[in-house]
Amino acid sequence: MKMRPRLVEVRQRVLKQNDLIARELRQRFLDSGIYVVSLVSSPGSGKTAFLERTLSLARQKYRTAALVGDLATDNDAVRLARSQAPVKQITTGTVCHLEAEMIRNALDGWMDPQLELLFIENVGNLVCPSSYDLGENLRLVLMSVTEGEDKPLKYPTIYNTADVAIITKTDLAVAVEFDAAMAHTNIHAVRPGMEILDISVKSGQGMENWMRLLESHITEARAAHAGKETQSTGAVE
């Protein structure tokens, strides 16, 4: 019992430091014109397959790259490299999530000065990543139809810290008797109004909708930044 206040204090200090670095990263990305998307999910959700397909499509229009977090292997990074986008592995060891400092360290000396779109694939985990801001513009939380409709109810925090929910492997929905309507209801019970996309990387279902959504977010972010720069210039004049 005596150790609990100390543990809380350490955790708060760690999160505060992470937030400071995340703000630094967010400003760095903004200044460089880079839009950043992070992906969180439990293991086996199809996150890497989804990202590989996304990278292949996105690099047709944007200078795109990816950072990939994993506890031990570089298997995901090797797989994602097939998209021909630059990919860098972040090995976390015993740490079950990525932190802002890991992102900052990984970018140093690696980031293309002309990079426009960066994806960050977090370690497969639905608990720890929810507390760590990585300086991203958009956070996706993925769940597959094989995980069950109640996943959002079991892990509400990650849904409350994400912007868009992606339901993957929809080509298996009938086989596993997945109730899509119930899954949507459960997501909205945790996060009312959250945007949800149903996707099958295998069949391609929903990928066009996803890329359209991504492009709209990038366009909005660029327009907002341009507007602020115009206001700033006007103020100086």
C-alpha atoms as a printed R data frame, in Angstrom:
    type eleno elety resid chain resno       x       y       z
1   ATOM     1    CA   MET     A     1   0.000   0.000   0.000
2   ATOM     2    CA   LYS     A     2   2.843   2.400   0.812
3   ATOM     3    CA   MET     A     3   4.262   1.956  -2.687
4   ATOM     4    CA   ARG     A     4   1.070   2.966  -4.505
5   ATOM     5    CA   PRO     A     5   1.449   6.782  -4.232
6   ATOM     6    CA   ARG     A     6   5.025   6.468  -5.472
7   ATOM     7    CA   LEU     A     7   3.951   4.378  -8.474
8   ATOM     8    CA   VAL     A     8   1.234   6.886  -9.329
9   ATOM     9    CA   GLU     A     9   3.733   9.744  -9.098
10  ATOM    10    CA   VAL     A    10   6.187   7.977 -11.416
11  ATOM    11    CA   ARG     A    11   3.447   7.189 -13.919
12  ATOM    12    CA   GLN     A    12   2.233  10.789 -13.960
13  ATOM    13    CA   ARG     A    13   5.774  12.017 -14.506
14  ATOM    14    CA   VAL     A    14   6.313   9.570 -17.385
15  ATOM    15    CA   LEU     A    15   3.046  10.579 -19.061
16  ATOM    16    CA   LYS     A    16   3.811  14.273 -18.606
17  ATOM    17    CA   GLN     A    17   7.206  13.849 -20.246
18  ATOM    18    CA   ASN     A    18   5.604  11.864 -23.070
19  ATOM    19    CA   ASP     A    19   3.039  14.626 -23.649
20  ATOM    20    CA   LEU     A    20   5.781  17.247 -23.857
21  ATOM    21    CA   ILE     A    21   7.652  15.277 -26.510
22  ATOM    22    CA   ALA     A    22   4.390  14.521 -28.345
23  ATOM    23    CA   ARG     A    23   3.629  18.245 -28.557
24  ATOM    24    CA   GLU     A    24   7.134  18.811 -29.890
25  ATOM    25    CA   LEU     A    25   6.581  16.101 -32.514
26  ATOM    26    CA   ARG     A    26   3.173  17.477 -33.492
27  ATOM    27    CA   GLN     A    27   4.675  20.901 -34.115
28  ATOM    28    CA   ARG     A    28   7.551  19.344 -36.044
29  ATOM    29    CA   PHE     A    29   5.116  17.422 -38.243
30  ATOM    30    CA   LEU     A    30   2.995  20.532 -38.758
31  ATOM    31    CA   ASP     A    31   5.985  22.642 -39.740
32  ATOM    32    CA   SER     A    32   7.153  19.942 -42.148
33  ATOM    33    CA   GLY     A    33   3.723  19.428 -43.720
34  ATOM    34    CA   ILE     A    34   3.510  15.796 -42.611
35  ATOM    35    CA   TYR     A    35   0.174  14.160 -41.812
36  ATOM    36    CA   VAL     A    36   0.533  11.368 -39.256
37  ATOM    37    CA   VAL     A    37  -1.765   8.379 -38.747
38  ATOM    38    CA   SER     A    38  -1.305   5.881 -35.916
39  ATOM    39    CA   LEU     A    39  -2.854   2.421 -35.737
40  ATOM    40    CA   VAL     A    40  -3.713   0.535 -32.552
41  ATOM    41    CA   SER     A    41  -5.281  -2.876 -32.127
42  ATOM    42    CA   SER     A    42  -4.966  -6.178 -30.343
43  ATOM    43    CA   PRO     A    43  -2.673  -8.826 -31.899
44  ATOM    44    CA   GLY     A    44  -4.150 -10.639 -34.888
45  ATOM    45    CA   SER     A    45  -6.576  -7.920 -35.969
46  ATOM    46    CA   GLY     A    46  -5.127  -7.678 -39.471
47  ATOM    47    CA   LYS     A    47  -3.472  -4.338 -38.728
48  ATOM    48    CA   THR     A    48  -0.316  -5.076 -40.715
49  ATOM    49    CA   ALA     A    49  -2.234  -6.372 -43.750
50  ATOM    50    CA   PHE     A    50  -4.404  -3.263 -43.649
51  ATOM    51    CA   LEU     A    51  -1.373  -0.985 -43.399
52  ATOM    52    CA   GLU     A    52   0.474  -2.779 -46.192
53  ATOM    53    CA   ARG     A    53  -2.474  -2.240 -48.526
54  ATOM    54    CA   THR     A    54  -2.856   1.364 -47.365
55  ATOM    55    CA   LEU     A    55   0.812   2.117 -47.995
56  ATOM    56    CA   SER     A    56   0.599   0.682 -51.505
57  ATOM    57    CA   LEU     A    57  -2.388   2.899 -52.302
58  ATOM    58    CA   ALA     A    58  -1.217   6.038 -50.489
59  ATOM    59    CA   ARG     A    59   2.237   6.141 -52.068
60  ATOM    60    CA   GLN     A    60   0.583   6.606 -55.470
61  ATOM    61    CA   LYS     A    61  -0.336  10.126 -54.374
62  ATOM    62    CA   TYR     A    62   1.803  11.035 -51.342
63  ATOM    63    CA   ARG     A    63   5.402  10.618 -50.222
64  ATOM    64    CA   THR     A    64   4.658   7.967 -47.632
65  ATOM    65    CA   ALA     A    65   6.568   6.084 -44.914
66  ATOM    66    CA   ALA     A    66   5.868   3.953 -41.855
67  ATOM    67    CA   LEU     A    67   7.262   3.298 -38.395
68  ATOM    68    CA   VAL     A    68   6.437  -0.122 -36.967
69  ATOM    69    CA   GLY     A    69   6.506  -1.053 -33.298
70  ATOM    70    CA   ASP     A    70   6.966  -4.626 -32.097
71  ATOM    71    CA   LEU     A    71   8.265  -6.299 -28.972
72  ATOM    72    CA   ALA     A    72  10.942  -8.408 -30.605
73  ATOM    73    CA   THR     A    73  10.883  -9.245 -34.322
74  ATOM    74    CA   ASP     A    74  11.073  -7.132 -37.462
75  ATOM    75    CA   ASN     A    75   8.604  -9.397 -39.301
76  ATOM    76    CA   ASP     A    76   6.010  -6.652 -39.764
77  ATOM    77    CA   ALA     A    77   8.571  -4.174 -41.091
78  ATOM    78    CA   VAL     A    78   9.835  -6.720 -43.632
79  ATOM    79    CA   ARG     A    79   6.279  -7.396 -44.723
80  ATOM    80    CA   LEU     A    80   5.378  -3.718 -45.027
81  ATOM    81    CA   ALA     A    81   8.495  -3.046 -47.101
82  ATOM    82    CA   ARG     A    82   6.780  -4.960 -49.903
83  ATOM    83    CA   SER     A    83   4.654  -1.846 -50.412
84  ATOM    84    CA   GLN     A    84   7.892  -0.121 -51.553
85  ATOM    85    CA   ALA     A    85   7.337   2.651 -49.018
86  ATOM    86    CA   PRO     A    86  10.202   3.399 -46.584
87  ATOM    87    CA   VAL     A    87   9.660   1.428 -43.371
88  ATOM    88    CA   LYS     A    88  11.587   1.487 -40.103
89  ATOM    89    CA   GLN     A    89  11.255  -0.929 -37.187
90  ATOM    90    CA   ILE     A    90  11.079   0.176 -33.566
91  ATOM    91    CA   THR     A    91  11.828  -2.755 -31.260
92  ATOM    92    CA   THR     A    92  10.362  -2.059 -27.822
93  ATOM    93    CA   GLY     A    93  11.668  -5.093 -25.927
94  ATOM    94    CA   THR     A    94   9.466  -5.500 -22.855
95  ATOM    95    CA   VAL     A    95   7.548  -2.245 -23.387
96  ATOM    96    CA   CYS     A    96   4.015  -2.984 -24.585
97  ATOM    97    CA   HIS     A    97   3.484   0.298 -26.466
98  ATOM    98    CA   LEU     A    98   5.230   3.001 -28.422
99  ATOM    99    CA   GLU     A    99   6.135   6.279 -26.734
100 ATOM   100    CA   ALA     A   100   6.732   9.725 -28.201
101 ATOM   101    CA   GLU     A   101  10.447   9.566 -27.431
102 ATOM   102    CA   MET     A   102  10.743   6.324 -29.428
103 ATOM   103    CA   ILE     A   103   9.150   8.064 -32.400
104 ATOM   104    CA   ARG     A   104  11.465  11.065 -32.074
105 ATOM   105    CA   ASN     A   105  14.549   8.861 -31.884
106 ATOM   106    CA   ALA     A   106  13.448   6.744 -34.840
107 ATOM   107    CA   LEU     A   107  12.880   9.801 -37.036
108 ATOM   108    CA   ASP     A   108  16.264  11.393 -36.412
109 ATOM   109    CA   GLY     A   109  18.412  10.976 -39.497
110 ATOM   110    CA   TRP     A   110  15.769   8.853 -41.240
111 ATOM   111    CA   MET     A   111  12.835  11.070 -42.138
112 ATOM   112    CA   ASP     A   112  12.653  12.227 -45.752
113 ATOM   113    CA   PRO     A   113  12.537  16.061 -45.802
114 ATOM   114    CA   GLN     A   114   9.785  15.794 -48.428
115 ATOM   115    CA   LEU     A   115   7.700  13.254 -46.523
116 ATOM   116    CA   GLU     A   116   3.963  13.983 -46.641
117 ATOM   117    CA   LEU     A   117   2.293  11.034 -44.924
118 ATOM   118    CA   LEU     A   118   3.609   8.963 -42.014
119 ATOM   119    CA   PHE     A   119   1.960   5.884 -40.520
120 ATOM   120    CA   ILE     A   120   2.815   4.577 -37.063
121 ATOM   121    CA   GLU     A   121   1.844   0.988 -36.317
122 ATOM   122    CA   ASN     A   122   1.751   0.531 -32.559
123 ATOM   123    CA   VAL     A   123   2.496  -2.664 -30.666
124 ATOM   124    CA   GLY     A   124  -0.474  -5.042 -30.602
125 ATOM   125    CA   ASN     A   125  -2.195  -4.010 -27.365
126 ATOM   126    CA   LEU     A   126  -5.469  -2.297 -26.463
127 ATOM   127    CA   VAL     A   127  -4.504  -1.069 -22.988
128 ATOM   128    CA   CYS     A   128  -1.133   0.706 -22.785
129 ATOM   129    CA   PRO     A   129  -1.228   2.638 -26.106
130 ATOM   130    CA   SER     A   130  -4.355   4.519 -25.042
131 ATOM   131    CA   SER     A   131  -2.346   6.650 -22.595
132 ATOM   132    CA   TYR     A   132   0.453   7.679 -24.933
133 ATOM   133    CA   ASP     A   133   0.116  10.547 -27.393
134 ATOM   134    CA   LEU     A   134   2.504  10.107 -30.335
135 ATOM   135    CA   GLY     A   135   1.923  13.470 -31.954
136 ATOM   136    CA   GLU     A   136  -0.372  11.943 -34.565
137 ATOM   137    CA   ASN     A   137  -3.159  13.733 -36.422
138 ATOM   138    CA   LEU     A   138  -5.414  10.700 -36.680
139 ATOM   139    CA   ARG     A   139  -5.613   7.569 -34.543
140 ATOM   140    CA   LEU     A   140  -7.276   4.428 -35.866
141 ATOM   141    CA   VAL     A   141  -8.414   1.576 -33.642
142 ATOM   142    CA   LEU     A   142  -8.858  -1.735 -35.425
143 ATOM   143    CA   MET     A   143 -10.833  -4.827 -34.456
144 ATOM   144    CA   SER     A   144 -11.433  -7.918 -36.556
145 ATOM   145    CA   VAL     A   145 -14.708  -9.796 -36.912
146 ATOM   146    CA   THR     A   146 -13.007 -12.791 -35.264
147 ATOM   147    CA   GLU     A   147 -12.606 -10.859 -31.989
148 ATOM   148    CA   GLY     A   148 -16.322 -10.559 -31.244
149 ATOM   149    CA   GLU     A   149 -18.788  -7.703 -31.154
150 ATOM   150    CA   ASP     A   150 -18.136  -6.811 -27.500
151 ATOM   151    CA   LYS     A   151 -14.490  -5.782 -27.944
152 ATOM   152    CA   PRO     A   152 -15.289  -2.048 -27.599
153 ATOM   153    CA   LEU     A   153 -17.150  -2.667 -24.339
154 ATOM   154    CA   LYS     A   154 -14.158  -4.515 -22.907
155 ATOM   155    CA   TYR     A   155 -11.637  -1.854 -23.926
156 ATOM   156    CA   PRO     A   156 -13.518   1.466 -23.912
157 ATOM   157    CA   THR     A   157 -10.494   3.681 -23.212
158 ATOM   158    CA   ILE     A   158  -8.771   2.918 -26.503
159 ATOM   159    CA   TYR     A   159 -11.964   3.765 -28.395
160 ATOM   160    CA   ASN     A   160 -12.276   7.036 -26.519
161 ATOM   161    CA   THR     A   161  -8.730   8.037 -27.488
162 ATOM   162    CA   ALA     A   162  -9.114   7.056 -31.168
163 ATOM   163    CA   ASP     A   163 -10.752   8.963 -34.005
164 ATOM   164    CA   VAL     A   164 -11.924   6.224 -36.363
165 ATOM   165    CA   ALA     A   165 -12.835   2.572 -35.773
166 ATOM   166    CA   ILE     A   166 -11.935   0.034 -38.458
167 ATOM   167    CA   ILE     A   167 -13.612  -3.386 -38.465
168 ATOM   168    CA   THR     A   168 -11.358  -5.760 -40.418
169 ATOM   169    CA   LYS     A   169 -11.614  -9.213 -42.015
170 ATOM   170    CA   THR     A   170 -15.248  -8.667 -42.987
171 ATOM   171    CA   ASP     A   171 -14.882 -11.448 -45.571
172 ATOM   172    CA   LEU     A   172 -14.979 -13.825 -42.572
173 ATOM   173    CA   ALA     A   173 -18.070 -12.261 -40.974
174 ATOM   174    CA   VAL     A   174 -20.526 -14.926 -42.111
175 ATOM   175    CA   ALA     A   175 -18.224 -17.798 -41.147
176 ATOM   176    CA   VAL     A   176 -17.758 -16.516 -37.594
177 ATOM   177    CA   GLU     A   177 -21.377 -15.294 -37.299
178 ATOM   178    CA   PHE     A   178 -20.283 -11.735 -36.642
179 ATOM   179    CA   ASP     A   179 -23.101  -9.281 -35.940
180 ATOM   180    CA   ALA     A   180 -21.930  -6.051 -37.593
181 ATOM   181    CA   ALA     A   181 -24.920  -4.042 -36.402
182 ATOM   182    CA   MET     A   182 -24.231  -5.027 -32.791
183 ATOM   183    CA   ALA     A   183 -20.551  -4.172 -33.154
184 ATOM   184    CA   HIS     A   184 -21.469  -0.714 -34.445
185 ATOM   185    CA   THR     A   185 -23.921  -0.281 -31.578
186 ATOM   186    CA   ASN     A   186 -21.269  -1.225 -29.034
187 ATOM   187    CA   ILE     A   187 -18.726   1.169 -30.527
188 ATOM   188    CA   HIS     A   188 -21.223   4.010 -30.425
189 ATOM   189    CA   ALA     A   189 -22.207   3.094 -26.871
190 ATOM   190    CA   VAL     A   190 -18.604   3.763 -25.884
191 ATOM   191    CA   ARG     A   191 -17.947   6.618 -28.323
192 ATOM   192    CA   PRO     A   192 -21.171   8.192 -29.669
193 ATOM   193    CA   GLY     A   193 -20.879   9.309 -33.281
194 ATOM   194    CA   MET     A   194 -17.533   7.627 -33.904
195 ATOM   195    CA   GLU     A   195 -16.865   6.999 -37.584
196 ATOM   196    CA   ILE     A   196 -16.736   3.289 -38.405
197 ATOM   197    CA   LEU     A   197 -15.454   1.599 -41.551
198 ATOM   198    CA   ASP     A   198 -15.994  -2.074 -42.398
199 ATOM   199    CA   ILE     A   199 -13.056  -3.392 -44.397
200 ATOM   200    CA   SER     A   200 -11.744  -6.554 -45.986
201 ATOM   201    CA   VAL     A   201  -8.181  -6.238 -47.228
202 ATOM   202    CA   LYS     A   202  -8.552  -9.597 -48.951
203 ATOM   203    CA   SER     A   203 -11.536  -8.602 -51.098
204 ATOM   204    CA   GLY     A   204 -10.815  -4.877 -51.115
205 ATOM   205    CA   GLN     A   205 -14.222  -4.062 -49.642
206 ATOM   206    CA   GLY     A   206 -14.177  -0.691 -47.881
207 ATOM   207    CA   MET     A   207 -10.636   0.267 -48.888
208 ATOM   208    CA   GLU     A   208 -11.870   2.902 -51.317
209 ATOM   209    CA   ASN     A   209 -13.972   4.452 -48.551
210 ATOM   210    CA   TRP     A   210 -10.983   4.431 -46.236
211 ATOM   211    CA   MET     A   211  -8.689   6.115 -48.758
212 ATOM   212    CA   ARG     A   212 -11.352   8.722 -49.481
213 ATOM   213    CA   LEU     A   213 -11.690   9.429 -45.756
214 ATOM   214    CA   LEU     A   214  -7.917   9.657 -45.314
215 ATOM   215    CA   GLU     A   215  -7.583  12.067 -48.208
216 ATOM   216    CA   SER     A   216 -10.343  14.279 -46.806
217 ATOM   217    CA   HIS     A   217  -8.559  14.456 -43.436
218 ATOM   218    CA   ILE     A   218  -5.269  15.364 -45.100
219 ATOM   219    CA   THR     A   219  -6.961  18.054 -47.198
220 ATOM   220    CA   GLU     A   220  -8.694  19.528 -44.145
221 ATOM   221    CA   ALA     A   221  -5.448  19.579 -42.161
222 ATOM   222    CA   ARG     A   222  -3.586  21.319 -44.980
223 ATOM   223    CA   ALA     A   223  -6.365  23.888 -45.397
224 ATOM   224    CA   ALA     A   224  -6.429  24.617 -41.660
225 ATOM   225    CA   HIS     A   225  -2.647  25.050 -41.574
226 ATOM   226    CA   ALA     A   226  -2.697  27.310 -44.626
227 ATOM   227    CA   GLY     A   227  -5.420  29.427 -43.013
228 ATOM   228    CA   LYS     A   228  -3.390  29.859 -39.824
229 ATOM   229    CA   GLU     A   229  -0.294  30.823 -41.806
230 ATOM   230    CA   THR     A   230  -2.313  33.418 -43.721
231 ATOM   231    CA   GLN     A   231  -3.677  34.878 -40.492
232 ATOM   232    CA   SER     A   232  -0.176  34.948 -38.995
233 ATOM   233    CA   THR     A   233   1.245  36.703 -42.053
234 ATOM   234    CA   GLY     A   234  -1.579  39.220 -41.995
235 ATOM   235    CA   ALA     A   235  -0.998  39.927 -38.316
236 ATOM   236    CA   VAL     A   236   2.686  40.613 -38.960
237 ATOM   237    CA   GLU     A   237   1.923  42.949 -41.829
